[in-house]
Amino acid sequence: LNSFCFGFRFFQSNLFNPEFLKYLFRSGSLRKQINKTASGVTRFNVSKKKMGSVLIPIPPLEVQQEVVRILDNFTELT
């Protein structure tokens, strides 16, 4: 969209469980990678070129579903 707001479009919709993506983009390791693509003081710009270097893990759907199950259960306990 611009350097302040990104949109992702996955052309293979069967690669990710949407609930898994919810946890993935909240994870510390992915956020650290994304933070490294940003520059600014009060308003951060994310470089589209640098964003291309961010590694997004794609485990099999069965593993994604198990991760979601475990994290949902953990969330319920807290």
PyMOL Python script that loads the backbone (N, CA, C, O; Angstrom):
from pymol import cmd

cmd.read_pdbstr("""\
ATOM      1  N   LEU A   1       0.827  -1.180   0.000  1.00  0.00           N
ATOM      2  CA  LEU A   1       0.000   0.000   0.000  1.00  0.00           C
ATOM      3  C   LEU A   1       0.873   1.246   0.000  1.00  0.00           C
ATOM      4  O   LEU A   1       0.803   2.048  -0.931  1.00  0.00           O
ATOM      5  N   ASN A   2       1.695   1.420   1.030  1.00  0.00           N
ATOM      6  CA  ASN A   2       2.726   2.457   1.055  1.00  0.00           C
ATOM      7  C   ASN A   2       3.738   2.071   2.121  1.00  0.00           C
ATOM      8  O   ASN A   2       3.671   0.970   2.666  1.00  0.00           O
ATOM      9  N   SER A   3       4.671   2.956   2.424  1.00  0.00           N
ATOM     10  CA  SER A   3       5.734   2.583   3.366  1.00  0.00           C
ATOM     11  C   SER A   3       5.258   2.522   4.811  1.00  0.00           C
ATOM     12  O   SER A   3       6.007   2.083   5.683  1.00  0.00           O
ATOM     13  N   PHE A   4       4.035   2.949   5.083  1.00  0.00           N
ATOM     14  CA  PHE A   4       3.494   2.894   6.438  1.00  0.00           C
ATOM     15  C   PHE A   4       2.490   1.763   6.640  1.00  0.00           C
ATOM     16  O   PHE A   4       2.149   1.422   7.773  1.00  0.00           O
ATOM     17  N   CYS A   5       2.024   1.191   5.550  1.00  0.00           N
ATOM     18  CA  CYS A   5       0.987   0.172   5.641  1.00  0.00           C
ATOM     19  C   CYS A   5       1.184  -0.852   4.528  1.00  0.00           C
ATOM     20  O   CYS A   5       1.206  -0.502   3.348  1.00  0.00           O
ATOM     21  N   PHE A   6       1.328  -2.116   4.913  1.00  0.00           N
ATOM     22  CA  PHE A   6       1.540  -3.184   3.944  1.00  0.00           C
ATOM     23  C   PHE A   6       0.343  -4.103   3.903  1.00  0.00           C
ATOM     24  O   PHE A   6      -0.338  -4.306   4.909  1.00  0.00           O
ATOM     25  N   GLY A   7       0.096  -4.647   2.750  1.00  0.00           N
ATOM     26  CA  GLY A   7      -0.894  -5.698   2.593  1.00  0.00           C
ATOM     27  C   GLY A   7      -0.213  -6.903   1.977  1.00  0.00           C
ATOM     28  O   GLY A   7       0.664  -6.755   1.126  1.00  0.00           O
ATOM     29  N   PHE A   8      -0.606  -8.089   2.396  1.00  0.00           N
ATOM     30  CA  PHE A   8      -0.055  -9.313   1.832  1.00  0.00           C
ATOM     31  C   PHE A   8      -1.157 -10.051   1.096  1.00  0.00           C
ATOM     32  O   PHE A   8      -2.289 -10.139   1.570  1.00  0.00           O
ATOM     33  N   ARG A   9      -0.817 -10.571  -0.046  1.00  0.00           N
ATOM     34  CA  ARG A   9      -1.757 -11.409  -0.778  1.00  0.00           C
ATOM     35  C   ARG A   9      -1.037 -12.725  -1.065  1.00  0.00           C
ATOM     36  O   ARG A   9      -0.022 -12.757  -1.760  1.00  0.00           O
ATOM     37  N   PHE A  10      -1.573 -13.785  -0.525  1.00  0.00           N
ATOM     38  CA  PHE A  10      -1.017 -15.095  -0.778  1.00  0.00           C
ATOM     39  C   PHE A  10      -1.754 -15.699  -1.967  1.00  0.00           C
ATOM     40  O   PHE A  10      -2.971 -15.875  -1.925  1.00  0.00           O
ATOM     41  N   PHE A  11      -1.026 -16.009  -3.009  1.00  0.00           N
ATOM     42  CA  PHE A  11      -1.646 -16.527  -4.219  1.00  0.00           C
ATOM     43  C   PHE A  11      -2.051 -17.991  -4.093  1.00  0.00           C
ATOM     44  O   PHE A  11      -2.860 -18.489  -4.875  1.00  0.00           O
ATOM     45  N   GLN A  12      -1.488 -18.667  -3.115  1.00  0.00           N
ATOM     46  CA  GLN A  12      -1.892 -20.044  -2.820  1.00  0.00           C
ATOM     47  C   GLN A  12      -2.579 -20.021  -1.462  1.00  0.00           C
ATOM     48  O   GLN A  12      -1.916 -20.105  -0.428  1.00  0.00           O
ATOM     49  N   SER A  13      -3.884 -19.909  -1.459  1.00  0.00           N
ATOM     50  CA  SER A  13      -4.625 -19.748  -0.211  1.00  0.00           C
ATOM     51  C   SER A  13      -4.554 -20.974   0.697  1.00  0.00           C
ATOM     52  O   SER A  13      -4.873 -20.882   1.882  1.00  0.00           O
ATOM     53  N   ASN A  14      -4.142 -22.111   0.160  1.00  0.00           N
ATOM     54  CA  ASN A  14      -4.078 -23.325   0.970  1.00  0.00           C
ATOM     55  C   ASN A  14      -2.730 -23.504   1.663  1.00  0.00           C
ATOM     56  O   ASN A  14      -2.478 -24.559   2.245  1.00  0.00           O
ATOM     57  N   LEU A  15      -1.861 -22.498   1.615  1.00  0.00           N
ATOM     58  CA  LEU A  15      -0.559 -22.600   2.280  1.00  0.00           C
ATOM     59  C   LEU A  15      -0.645 -22.359   3.781  1.00  0.00           C
ATOM     60  O   LEU A  15       0.137 -22.918   4.550  1.00  0.00           O
ATOM     61  N   PHE A  16      -1.593 -21.527   4.195  1.00  0.00           N
ATOM     62  CA  PHE A  16      -1.647 -21.115   5.593  1.00  0.00           C
ATOM     63  C   PHE A  16      -3.034 -21.292   6.184  1.00  0.00           C
ATOM     64  O   PHE A  16      -4.048 -21.086   5.519  1.00  0.00           O
ATOM     65  N   ASN A  17      -3.049 -21.676   7.445  1.00  0.00           N
ATOM     66  CA  ASN A  17      -4.233 -21.619   8.266  1.00  0.00           C
ATOM     67  C   ASN A  17      -4.305 -20.174   8.775  1.00  0.00           C
ATOM     68  O   ASN A  17      -3.347 -19.719   9.399  1.00  0.00           O
ATOM     69  N   PRO A  18      -5.395 -19.434   8.538  1.00  0.00           N
ATOM     70  CA  PRO A  18      -5.472 -18.033   8.970  1.00  0.00           C
ATOM     71  C   PRO A  18      -5.208 -17.848  10.462  1.00  0.00           C
ATOM     72  O   PRO A  18      -4.606 -16.854  10.868  1.00  0.00           O
ATOM     73  N   GLU A  19      -5.652 -18.794  11.271  1.00  0.00           N
ATOM     74  CA  GLU A  19      -5.396 -18.703  12.710  1.00  0.00           C
ATOM     75  C   GLU A  19      -3.903 -18.826  13.016  1.00  0.00           C
ATOM     76  O   GLU A  19      -3.406 -18.202  13.953  1.00  0.00           O
ATOM     77  N   PHE A  20      -3.189 -19.633  12.224  1.00  0.00           N
ATOM     78  CA  PHE A  20      -1.748 -19.756  12.389  1.00  0.00           C
ATOM     79  C   PHE A  20      -1.085 -18.419  12.082  1.00  0.00           C
ATOM     80  O   PHE A  20      -0.175 -17.996  12.795  1.00  0.00           O
ATOM     81  N   LEU A  21      -1.540 -17.750  11.016  1.00  0.00           N
ATOM     82  CA  LEU A  21      -0.972 -16.446  10.659  1.00  0.00           C
ATOM     83  C   LEU A  21      -1.161 -15.432  11.775  1.00  0.00           C
ATOM     84  O   LEU A  21      -0.302 -14.579  12.002  1.00  0.00           O
ATOM     85  N   LYS A  22      -2.284 -15.527  12.468  1.00  0.00           N
ATOM     86  CA  LYS A  22      -2.539 -14.631  13.606  1.00  0.00           C
ATOM     87  C   LYS A  22      -1.416 -14.758  14.632  1.00  0.00           C
ATOM     88  O   LYS A  22      -0.885 -13.756  15.110  1.00  0.00           O
ATOM     89  N   TYR A  23      -1.065 -15.985  14.963  1.00  0.00           N
ATOM     90  CA  TYR A  23       0.009 -16.203  15.935  1.00  0.00           C
ATOM     91  C   TYR A  23       1.375 -15.891  15.331  1.00  0.00           C
ATOM     92  O   TYR A  23       2.238 -15.333  16.008  1.00  0.00           O
ATOM     93  N   LEU A  24       1.574 -16.240  14.083  1.00  0.00           N
ATOM     94  CA  LEU A  24       2.867 -16.029  13.437  1.00  0.00           C
ATOM     95  C   LEU A  24       3.248 -14.551  13.419  1.00  0.00           C
ATOM     96  O   LEU A  24       4.370 -14.196  13.781  1.00  0.00           O
ATOM     97  N   PHE A  25       2.316 -13.683  12.999  1.00  0.00           N
ATOM     98  CA  PHE A  25       2.642 -12.265  12.896  1.00  0.00           C
ATOM     99  C   PHE A  25       2.693 -11.570  14.253  1.00  0.00           C
ATOM    100  O   PHE A  25       3.099 -10.411  14.335  1.00  0.00           O
ATOM    101  N   ARG A  26       2.293 -12.248  15.300  1.00  0.00           N
ATOM    102  CA  ARG A  26       2.450 -11.720  16.650  1.00  0.00           C
ATOM    103  C   ARG A  26       3.716 -12.262  17.323  1.00  0.00           C
ATOM    104  O   ARG A  26       4.067 -11.835  18.424  1.00  0.00           O
ATOM    105  N   SER A  27       4.391 -13.191  16.669  1.00  0.00           N
ATOM    106  CA  SER A  27       5.557 -13.826  17.296  1.00  0.00           C
ATOM    107  C   SER A  27       6.738 -12.856  17.358  1.00  0.00           C
ATOM    108  O   SER A  27       6.929 -12.016  16.478  1.00  0.00           O
ATOM    109  N   GLY A  28       7.509 -13.000  18.407  1.00  0.00           N
ATOM    110  CA  GLY A  28       8.671 -12.133  18.598  1.00  0.00           C
ATOM    111  C   GLY A  28       9.695 -12.261  17.493  1.00  0.00           C
ATOM    112  O   GLY A  28      10.270 -11.263  17.060  1.00  0.00           O
ATOM    113  N   SER A  29       9.930 -13.481  17.031  1.00  0.00           N
ATOM    114  CA  SER A  29      10.977 -13.674  16.014  1.00  0.00           C
ATOM    115  C   SER A  29      10.602 -13.010  14.687  1.00  0.00           C
ATOM    116  O   SER A  29      11.458 -12.404  14.042  1.00  0.00           O
ATOM    117  N   LEU A  30       9.353 -13.114  14.274  1.00  0.00           N
ATOM    118  CA  LEU A  30       8.951 -12.473  13.021  1.00  0.00           C
ATOM    119  C   LEU A  30       8.915 -10.962  13.181  1.00  0.00           C
ATOM    120  O   LEU A  30       9.297 -10.229  12.268  1.00  0.00           O
ATOM    121  N   ARG A  31       8.461 -10.496  14.324  1.00  0.00           N
ATOM    122  CA  ARG A  31       8.408  -9.048  14.568  1.00  0.00           C
ATOM    123  C   ARG A  31       9.805  -8.440  14.580  1.00  0.00           C
ATOM    124  O   ARG A  31       9.993  -7.313  14.122  1.00  0.00           O
ATOM    125  N   LYS A  32      10.790  -9.178  15.100  1.00  0.00           N
ATOM    126  CA  LYS A  32      12.173  -8.683  15.081  1.00  0.00           C
ATOM    127  C   LYS A  32      12.649  -8.504  13.646  1.00  0.00           C
ATOM    128  O   LYS A  32      13.280  -7.502  13.309  1.00  0.00           O
ATOM    129  N   GLN A  33      12.336  -9.494  12.801  1.00  0.00           N
ATOM    130  CA  GLN A  33      12.734  -9.394  11.395  1.00  0.00           C
ATOM    131  C   GLN A  33      12.078  -8.175  10.727  1.00  0.00           C
ATOM    132  O   GLN A  33      12.732  -7.436   9.991  1.00  0.00           O
ATOM    133  N   ILE A  34      10.810  -7.980  10.988  1.00  0.00           N
ATOM    134  CA  ILE A  34      10.094  -6.852  10.387  1.00  0.00           C
ATOM    135  C   ILE A  34      10.627  -5.531  10.922  1.00  0.00           C
ATOM    136  O   ILE A  34      10.760  -4.569  10.165  1.00  0.00           O
ATOM    137  N   ASN A  35      10.936  -5.468  12.220  1.00  0.00           N
ATOM    138  CA  ASN A  35      11.497  -4.244  12.800  1.00  0.00           C
ATOM    139  C   ASN A  35      12.801  -3.840  12.123  1.00  0.00           C
ATOM    140  O   ASN A  35      13.098  -2.651  12.002  1.00  0.00           O
ATOM    141  N   LYS A  36      13.572  -4.815  11.688  1.00  0.00           N
ATOM    142  CA  LYS A  36      14.847  -4.514  11.027  1.00  0.00           C
ATOM    143  C   LYS A  36      14.645  -3.857   9.659  1.00  0.00           C
ATOM    144  O   LYS A  36      15.578  -3.263   9.119  1.00  0.00           O
ATOM    145  N   THR A  37      13.448  -3.956   9.097  1.00  0.00           N
ATOM    146  CA  THR A  37      13.172  -3.355   7.793  1.00  0.00           C
ATOM    147  C   THR A  37      12.702  -1.912   7.919  1.00  0.00           C
ATOM    148  O   THR A  37      12.551  -1.218   6.914  1.00  0.00           O
ATOM    149  N   ALA A  38      12.467  -1.454   9.159  1.00  0.00           N
ATOM    150  CA  ALA A  38      11.876  -0.135   9.377  1.00  0.00           C
ATOM    151  C   ALA A  38      12.926   0.908   9.713  1.00  0.00           C
ATOM    152  O   ALA A  38      13.975   0.605  10.283  1.00  0.00           O
ATOM    153  N   SER A  39      12.615   2.150   9.342  1.00  0.00           N
ATOM    154  CA  SER A  39      13.448   3.277   9.728  1.00  0.00           C
ATOM    155  C   SER A  39      12.530   4.446  10.068  1.00  0.00           C
ATOM    156  O   SER A  39      11.437   4.574   9.516  1.00  0.00           O
ATOM    157  N   GLY A  40      12.988   5.290  10.977  1.00  0.00           N
ATOM    158  CA  GLY A  40      12.202   6.446  11.379  1.00  0.00           C
ATOM    159  C   GLY A  40      12.319   6.683  12.864  1.00  0.00           C
ATOM    160  O   GLY A  40      12.905   5.880  13.590  1.00  0.00           O
ATOM    161  N   VAL A  41      11.750   7.804  13.318  1.00  0.00           N
ATOM    162  CA  VAL A  41      11.815   8.161  14.729  1.00  0.00           C
ATOM    163  C   VAL A  41      10.427   8.111  15.363  1.00  0.00           C
ATOM    164  O   VAL A  41      10.205   7.367  16.318  1.00  0.00           O
ATOM    165  N   THR A  42       9.505   8.891  14.839  1.00  0.00           N
ATOM    166  CA  THR A  42       8.150   8.884  15.396  1.00  0.00           C
ATOM    167  C   THR A  42       7.172   8.132  14.504  1.00  0.00           C
ATOM    168  O   THR A  42       6.152   7.629  14.975  1.00  0.00           O
ATOM    169  N   ARG A  43       7.479   8.061  13.249  1.00  0.00           N
ATOM    170  CA  ARG A  43       6.649   7.326  12.287  1.00  0.00           C
ATOM    171  C   ARG A  43       7.598   6.482  11.457  1.00  0.00           C
ATOM    172  O   ARG A  43       8.530   7.002  10.843  1.00  0.00           O
ATOM    173  N   PHE A  44       7.361   5.189  11.441  1.00  0.00           N
ATOM    174  CA  PHE A  44       8.310   4.272  10.824  1.00  0.00           C
ATOM    175  C   PHE A  44       7.919   3.922   9.399  1.00  0.00           C
ATOM    176  O   PHE A  44       6.756   3.638   9.112  1.00  0.00           O
ATOM    177  N   ASN A  45       8.896   3.945   8.517  1.00  0.00           N
ATOM    178  CA  ASN A  45       8.735   3.491   7.141  1.00  0.00           C
ATOM    179  C   ASN A  45       9.289   2.082   7.043  1.00  0.00           C
ATOM    180  O   ASN A  45      10.367   1.793   7.563  1.00  0.00           O
ATOM    181  N   VAL A  46       8.564   1.219   6.386  1.00  0.00           N
ATOM    182  CA  VAL A  46       9.039  -0.137   6.147  1.00  0.00           C
ATOM    183  C   VAL A  46       9.461  -0.228   4.697  1.00  0.00           C
ATOM    184  O   VAL A  46       8.679   0.055   3.789  1.00  0.00           O
ATOM    185  N   SER A  47      10.701  -0.624   4.487  1.00  0.00           N
ATOM    186  CA  SER A  47      11.234  -0.743   3.142  1.00  0.00           C
ATOM    187  C   SER A  47      10.670  -1.977   2.453  1.00  0.00           C
ATOM    188  O   SER A  47      10.801  -3.094   2.952  1.00  0.00           O
ATOM    189  N   LYS A  48      10.037  -1.763   1.297  1.00  0.00           N
ATOM    190  CA  LYS A  48       9.486  -2.892   0.549  1.00  0.00           C
ATOM    191  C   LYS A  48      10.604  -3.841   0.121  1.00  0.00           C
ATOM    192  O   LYS A  48      10.443  -5.061   0.162  1.00  0.00           O
ATOM    193  N   LYS A  49      11.727  -3.275  -0.286  1.00  0.00           N
ATOM    194  CA  LYS A  49      12.865  -4.095  -0.708  1.00  0.00           C
ATOM    195  C   LYS A  49      13.380  -4.945   0.457  1.00  0.00           C
ATOM    196  O   LYS A  49      13.604  -6.146   0.301  1.00  0.00           O
ATOM    197  N   LYS A  50      13.567  -4.322   1.623  1.00  0.00           N
ATOM    198  CA  LYS A  50      14.048  -5.059   2.794  1.00  0.00           C
ATOM    199  C   LYS A  50      13.011  -6.060   3.290  1.00  0.00           C
ATOM    200  O   LYS A  50      13.363  -7.114   3.819  1.00  0.00           O
ATOM    201  N   MET A  51      11.742  -5.729   3.118  1.00  0.00           N
ATOM    202  CA  MET A  51      10.678  -6.638   3.553  1.00  0.00           C
ATOM    203  C   MET A  51      10.761  -7.956   2.782  1.00  0.00           C
ATOM    204  O   MET A  51      10.355  -9.003   3.286  1.00  0.00           O
ATOM    205  N   GLY A  52      11.284  -7.898   1.567  1.00  0.00           N
ATOM    206  CA  GLY A  52      11.463  -9.109   0.773  1.00  0.00           C
ATOM    207  C   GLY A  52      12.452 -10.084   1.382  1.00  0.00           C
ATOM    208  O   GLY A  52      12.471 -11.255   1.003  1.00  0.00           O
ATOM    209  N   SER A  53      13.274  -9.628   2.319  1.00  0.00           N
ATOM    210  CA  SER A  53      14.261 -10.501   2.951  1.00  0.00           C
ATOM    211  C   SER A  53      13.716 -11.188   4.213  1.00  0.00           C
ATOM    212  O   SER A  53      14.385 -12.044   4.791  1.00  0.00           O
ATOM    213  N   VAL A  54      12.523 -10.818   4.629  1.00  0.00           N
ATOM    214  CA  VAL A  54      11.928 -11.427   5.822  1.00  0.00           C
ATOM    215  C   VAL A  54      11.536 -12.873   5.503  1.00  0.00           C
ATOM    216  O   VAL A  54      10.846 -13.145   4.520  1.00  0.00           O
ATOM    217  N   LEU A  55      11.988 -13.778   6.346  1.00  0.00           N
ATOM    218  CA  LEU A  55      11.696 -15.197   6.146  1.00  0.00           C
ATOM    219  C   LEU A  55      10.435 -15.588   6.909  1.00  0.00           C
ATOM    220  O   LEU A  55      10.364 -15.443   8.130  1.00  0.00           O
ATOM    221  N   ILE A  56       9.445 -16.085   6.177  1.00  0.00           N
ATOM    222  CA  ILE A  56       8.191 -16.511   6.782  1.00  0.00           C
ATOM    223  C   ILE A  56       8.128 -18.036   6.698  1.00  0.00           C
ATOM    224  O   ILE A  56       8.054 -18.598   5.605  1.00  0.00           O
ATOM    225  N   PRO A  57       8.157 -18.704   7.855  1.00  0.00           N
ATOM    226  CA  PRO A  57       8.126 -20.174   7.832  1.00  0.00           C
ATOM    227  C   PRO A  57       6.777 -20.692   7.343  1.00  0.00           C
ATOM    228  O   PRO A  57       5.729 -20.132   7.662  1.00  0.00           O
ATOM    229  N   ILE A  58       6.822 -21.761   6.570  1.00  0.00           N
ATOM    230  CA  ILE A  58       5.592 -22.377   6.068  1.00  0.00           C
ATOM    231  C   ILE A  58       5.601 -23.860   6.443  1.00  0.00           C
ATOM    232  O   ILE A  58       5.955 -24.710   5.626  1.00  0.00           O
ATOM    233  N   PRO A  59       5.208 -24.164   7.685  1.00  0.00           N
ATOM    234  CA  PRO A  59       5.112 -25.582   8.058  1.00  0.00           C
ATOM    235  C   PRO A  59       3.901 -26.219   7.385  1.00  0.00           C
ATOM    236  O   PRO A  59       3.005 -25.508   6.928  1.00  0.00           O
ATOM    237  N   PRO A  60       3.862 -27.547   7.318  1.00  0.00           N
ATOM    238  CA  PRO A  60       2.683 -28.218   6.756  1.00  0.00           C
ATOM    239  C   PRO A  60       1.407 -27.801   7.507  1.00  0.00           C
ATOM    240  O   PRO A  60       1.461 -27.439   8.682  1.00  0.00           O
ATOM    241  N   LEU A  61       0.283 -27.854   6.826  1.00  0.00           N
ATOM    242  CA  LEU A  61      -0.991 -27.441   7.436  1.00  0.00           C
ATOM    243  C   LEU A  61      -1.296 -28.198   8.720  1.00  0.00           C
ATOM    244  O   LEU A  61      -1.849 -27.628   9.660  1.00  0.00           O
ATOM    245  N   GLU A  62      -0.937 -29.484   8.765  1.00  0.00           N
ATOM    246  CA  GLU A  62      -1.199 -30.266   9.972  1.00  0.00           C
ATOM    247  C   GLU A  62      -0.435 -29.684  11.165  1.00  0.00           C
ATOM    248  O   GLU A  62      -0.962 -29.619  12.276  1.00  0.00           O
ATOM    249  N   VAL A  63       0.796 -29.266  10.928  1.00  0.00           N
ATOM    250  CA  VAL A  63       1.609 -28.669  11.995  1.00  0.00           C
ATOM    251  C   VAL A  63       1.019 -27.319  12.394  1.00  0.00           C
ATOM    252  O   VAL A  63       0.953 -26.993  13.579  1.00  0.00           O
ATOM    253  N   GLN A  64       0.595 -26.541  11.412  1.00  0.00           N
ATOM    254  CA  GLN A  64      -0.027 -25.249  11.709  1.00  0.00           C
ATOM    255  C   GLN A  64      -1.262 -25.435  12.582  1.00  0.00           C
ATOM    256  O   GLN A  64      -1.466 -24.697  13.546  1.00  0.00           O
ATOM    257  N   GLN A  65      -2.082 -26.423  12.240  1.00  0.00           N
ATOM    258  CA  GLN A  65      -3.298 -26.682  13.020  1.00  0.00           C
ATOM    259  C   GLN A  65      -2.965 -27.090  14.446  1.00  0.00           C
ATOM    260  O   GLN A  65      -3.666 -26.705  15.382  1.00  0.00           O
ATOM    261  N   GLU A  66      -1.906 -27.864  14.619  1.00  0.00           N
ATOM    262  CA  GLU A  66      -1.500 -28.284  15.958  1.00  0.00           C
ATOM    263  C   GLU A  66      -0.970 -27.093  16.756  1.00  0.00           C
ATOM    264  O   GLU A  66      -1.257 -26.973  17.947  1.00  0.00           O
ATOM    265  N   VAL A  67      -0.209 -26.223  16.119  1.00  0.00           N
ATOM    266  CA  VAL A  67       0.281 -25.014  16.781  1.00  0.00           C
ATOM    267  C   VAL A  67      -0.903 -24.166  17.245  1.00  0.00           C
ATOM    268  O   VAL A  67      -0.930 -23.695  18.382  1.00  0.00           O
ATOM    269  N   VAL A  68      -1.874 -23.979  16.364  1.00  0.00           N
ATOM    270  CA  VAL A  68      -3.066 -23.197  16.714  1.00  0.00           C
ATOM    271  C   VAL A  68      -3.796 -23.845  17.887  1.00  0.00           C
ATOM    272  O   VAL A  68      -4.200 -23.153  18.821  1.00  0.00           O
ATOM    273  N   ARG A  69      -3.966 -25.151  17.849  1.00  0.00           N
ATOM    274  CA  ARG A  69      -4.662 -25.851  18.933  1.00  0.00           C
ATOM    275  C   ARG A  69      -3.962 -25.618  20.270  1.00  0.00           C
ATOM    276  O   ARG A  69      -4.605 -25.300  21.271  1.00  0.00           O
ATOM    277  N   ILE A  70      -2.644 -25.780  20.276  1.00  0.00           N
ATOM    278  CA  ILE A  70      -1.867 -25.618  21.510  1.00  0.00           C
ATOM    279  C   ILE A  70      -1.937 -24.181  22.011  1.00  0.00           C
ATOM    280  O   ILE A  70      -2.169 -23.946  23.197  1.00  0.00           O
ATOM    281  N   LEU A  71      -1.739 -23.220  21.114  1.00  0.00           N
ATOM    282  CA  LEU A  71      -1.743 -21.822  21.543  1.00  0.00           C
ATOM    283  C   LEU A  71      -3.135 -21.347  21.940  1.00  0.00           C
ATOM    284  O   LEU A  71      -3.269 -20.532  22.854  1.00  0.00           O
ATOM    285  N   ASP A  72      -4.165 -21.838  21.274  1.00  0.00           N
ATOM    286  CA  ASP A  72      -5.534 -21.508  21.698  1.00  0.00           C
ATOM    287  C   ASP A  72      -5.811 -22.051  23.094  1.00  0.00           C
ATOM    288  O   ASP A  72      -6.400 -21.360  23.925  1.00  0.00           O
ATOM    289  N   ASN A  73      -5.388 -23.290  23.354  1.00  0.00           N
ATOM    290  CA  ASN A  73      -5.572 -23.878  24.684  1.00  0.00           C
ATOM    291  C   ASN A  73      -4.799 -23.091  25.738  1.00  0.00           C
ATOM    292  O   ASN A  73      -5.309 -22.840  26.830  1.00  0.00           O
ATOM    293  N   PHE A  74      -3.592 -22.709  25.415  1.00  0.00           N
ATOM    294  CA  PHE A  74      -2.772 -21.928  26.340  1.00  0.00           C
ATOM    295  C   PHE A  74      -3.438 -20.579  26.617  1.00  0.00           C
ATOM    296  O   PHE A  74      -3.460 -20.120  27.759  1.00  0.00           O
ATOM    297  N   THR A  75      -3.980 -19.946  25.574  1.00  0.00           N
ATOM    298  CA  THR A  75      -4.655 -18.664  25.734  1.00  0.00           C
ATOM    299  C   THR A  75      -5.861 -18.789  26.653  1.00  0.00           C
ATOM    300  O   THR A  75      -6.110 -17.904  27.471  1.00  0.00           O
ATOM    301  N   GLU A  76      -6.608 -19.871  26.527  1.00  0.00           N
ATOM    302  CA  GLU A  76      -7.767 -20.107  27.389  1.00  0.00           C
ATOM    303  C   GLU A  76      -7.353 -20.228  28.860  1.00  0.00           C
ATOM    304  O   GLU A  76      -8.081 -19.797  29.754  1.00  0.00           O
ATOM    305  N   LEU A  77      -6.188 -20.813  29.097  1.00  0.00           N
ATOM    306  CA  LEU A  77      -5.715 -21.007  30.481  1.00  0.00           C
ATOM    307  C   LEU A  77      -5.257 -19.716  31.120  1.00  0.00           C
ATOM    308  O   LEU A  77      -5.263 -19.587  32.344  1.00  0.00           O
ATOM    309  N   THR A  78      -4.856 -18.754  30.295  1.00  0.00           N
ATOM    310  CA  THR A  78      -4.363 -17.493  30.875  1.00  0.00           C
ATOM    311  C   THR A  78      -5.477 -16.560  30.992  1.00  0.00           C
ATOM    312  O   THR A  78      -5.294 -15.434  31.456  1.00  0.00           O
TER     313      THR A  78
END
""", "prot")
cmd.dss("prot")
cmd.show_as("cartoon", "prot")
cmd.util.cbc("prot")
cmd.orient("prot")
